[in-house]
Amino acid sequence: MEKVFSEVGSKSEMLSIKLQREAIRADGQTQLSHEIALELSQRSAAAGLRPIGAVVFMQRGVLKVCLRTTDSTVNTSEIAKAYGGGGKRSSSSFTLRMDEFNIWTSVNS
């Protein structure tokens, strides 16, 4: 991963390139997941959507959903708590089993 970053120049430049794809594999890359979610939050706000970025990845056999926002008026922990998780206003997470995720995405799509 670091080799790719050095070839491109900076992490934010690499992040920008990676976000142009459909999906990014960031399992185990906590800082990268955080940066991606923040970037998605900003893009959501710019598109007139709720300013929340979500990154989903497998962790110990379940899906981990990380929520981030750059908007101080938004509380991501309220969403995370509704699904059994927690965190801070600007940074929270929760986990879902795959069957729960399939139901969740079909209801929320």
C-alpha positions as CSV (number, residue, x, y, z in Angstrom):
1,M,0.0,0.0,0.0
2,E,2.7,2.5,0.9
3,K,4.5,1.8,-2.4
4,V,1.4,2.8,-4.3
5,F,1.0,6.0,-2.3
6,S,4.6,7.0,-3.0
7,E,4.1,6.4,-6.7
8,V,1.0,8.6,-6.8
9,G,2.4,11.3,-4.5
10,S,0.1,11.7,-1.5
11,K,-2.5,9.8,0.4
12,S,-5.2,12.3,-0.5
13,E,-4.4,12.0,-4.1
14,M,-4.5,8.2,-3.9
15,L,-7.8,8.4,-2.0
16,S,-9.2,10.6,-4.7
17,I,-8.2,8.1,-7.4
18,K,-9.5,5.1,-5.4
19,L,-12.9,6.8,-4.8
20,Q,-13.5,6.9,-8.5
21,R,-13.9,3.1,-8.6
22,E,-17.0,1.2,-7.5
23,A,-15.5,-0.4,-4.4
24,I,-12.3,-0.2,-2.4
25,R,-10.9,-3.0,-0.3
26,A,-9.7,-1.3,2.9
27,D,-10.0,-4.2,5.4
28,G,-7.6,-3.7,8.3
29,Q,-6.6,-0.2,7.0
30,T,-8.2,1.9,9.8
31,Q,-6.7,5.2,8.7
32,L,-7.6,4.6,5.0
33,S,-11.2,3.7,6.0
34,H,-11.4,6.8,8.1
35,E,-10.1,9.0,5.2
36,I,-12.5,7.4,2.7
37,A,-15.5,7.9,5.0
38,L,-14.6,11.6,5.5
39,E,-14.2,12.1,1.8
40,L,-17.6,10.4,1.2
41,S,-19.2,12.7,3.9
42,Q,-17.9,15.8,2.0
43,R,-19.1,14.4,-1.3
44,S,-22.5,13.6,0.1
45,A,-22.9,17.1,1.5
46,A,-21.8,18.6,-1.9
47,A,-24.5,16.5,-3.6
48,G,-27.2,17.8,-1.2
49,L,-27.4,14.5,0.8
50,R,-26.9,13.9,4.5
51,P,-23.2,14.6,5.2
52,I,-22.4,11.1,6.3
53,G,-19.8,8.7,4.8
54,A,-20.1,5.0,5.4
55,V,-17.4,2.4,4.9
56,V,-18.3,-1.3,5.2
57,F,-15.8,-4.1,5.6
58,M,-15.5,-7.7,7.0
59,Q,-14.1,-8.0,10.5
60,R,-14.0,-11.3,12.3
61,G,-16.8,-12.8,10.2
62,V,-19.2,-9.9,10.5
63,L,-19.6,-6.6,8.5
64,K,-18.4,-3.5,10.3
65,V,-20.0,-0.3,9.2
66,C,-18.0,2.9,10.0
67,L,-19.8,6.2,9.9
68,R,-18.0,9.6,9.6
69,T,-19.1,13.2,9.1
70,T,-17.4,16.5,8.7
71,D,-20.6,18.4,9.7
72,S,-20.6,19.3,13.4
73,T,-24.4,19.4,13.5
74,V,-24.7,15.7,12.6
75,N,-24.5,12.9,15.2
76,T,-23.4,9.6,13.6
77,S,-23.5,7.9,17.0
78,E,-27.3,8.0,17.0
79,I,-27.4,5.9,13.9
80,A,-24.8,3.5,15.3
81,K,-26.6,3.1,18.6
82,A,-29.8,2.2,16.7
83,Y,-27.9,-0.8,15.4
84,G,-26.2,-1.8,18.6
85,G,-23.0,0.2,18.1
86,G,-21.6,3.5,19.4
87,G,-19.0,6.1,19.1
88,K,-18.6,9.9,19.0
89,R,-20.7,12.4,17.1
90,S,-18.4,12.6,14.2
91,S,-17.1,9.0,14.2
92,S,-19.0,5.9,15.1
93,S,-19.5,2.2,14.0
94,F,-21.6,-0.9,14.4
95,T,-21.6,-4.5,13.2
96,L,-24.1,-6.5,11.2
97,R,-24.3,-10.2,10.3
98,M,-24.4,-10.7,6.5
99,D,-28.1,-11.7,6.7
100,E,-28.9,-8.5,8.6
101,F,-27.0,-6.5,6.0
102,N,-28.9,-8.0,3.2
103,I,-32.2,-7.1,4.9
104,W,-30.9,-3.7,5.8
105,T,-29.8,-2.8,2.2
106,S,-33.0,-4.1,0.6
107,V,-35.1,-2.0,3.0
108,N,-33.0,1.1,2.7
109,S,-32.5,1.0,-1.1
